[in-house]
Amino acid sequence: MIQIEAQALQHLLLLRRQLAEPCAGLRLRLEGDACQGWRVTLEWGAAQREDEYRVDYQGLALLAAIAHWPYLQGATLTAGARDQDQGIWIEIKAPACHCDNQACPS
C-alpha cells in the first residue's frame, strides 16, 4: 500500500477541492525501470481509464495503470522542499534489478 504523509495528504486534498472541473482522482504515471531509475508524475484525471485501478486513501482517490501498481506498493508520498524545490515527493521501493545482466523488470 502507498503511504502518504499527513502534510502531503492535506495539501493534495486542498488542491483537489480547488479544481474547477470534475476529478476522478490523482493519476500516478510511472516511467523508467529499476536499473536506470523510476520517474513518477502526478496529474489530476477527469475520468478513470480502462487500464487503471483506483485506490481510495483517506478521501483521496489514486489512479494508476494496473501494471504499475506492483511497483508503487510501498511508495511514500511526502511534502516539502528538496534541493530548494517545493513539492510532493514520491519514494519508490522498486524490486531488485540485476543491471549487470541487463535484466530489469519493466
Helices and strands as residue ranges (DSSP letters): E 3-4, H 6-17, E 25-33, E 37-45, E 52-57, E 60-65, G 66-68, H 69-72, E 76-82, E 85-91, G 99-101
